Amino acid sequence: MCKESSLPSTPDYLSYMLRALALYALAEFQSGHCTTILVDADTSGAFCIADDGRGHAIARTVADLPYLSFV
């Protein structure tokens, strides 16, 4: 028997962002560019994901647009 999904009908952009940040940190680890990933969350809903990887270059561009506008 299949149970109806209780997922919201609108996208949960916060969870998408959290997942993207976690996957980026994991990719840095898997490619050998970091050794530590820290994840912190509290009861108010605030969260932090950090690694000791390469980071984002400020001067980098993608399609002639600043890279950090995509991040």
C-alpha positions, 0 to 999 in steps of 0.5 A, a space after each residue: 500500500 502506498 502512503 500519500 506524500 507529506 512533502 510540500 508542493 512548493 520547492 524547499 530552497 533552503 534544503 536545496 542550498 544546504 544539500 548543495 553546500 554539503 555536496 560541494 564540501 564532500 567533492 572537495 574532500 573526495 578530490 583531496 583538496 580538504 581534510 575536514 568538513 564541519 557541519 553545525 546546526 542549532 534549534 533555531 534552524 541556523 546551520 553552517 557547513 565549512 571545510 578546509 578546502 580551496 574556497 571560491 576565487 573572487 576574481 573568477 568569472 563564468 560566461 563573463 559574469 562574476 562567479 560568486 553571483 552563482 554561488 
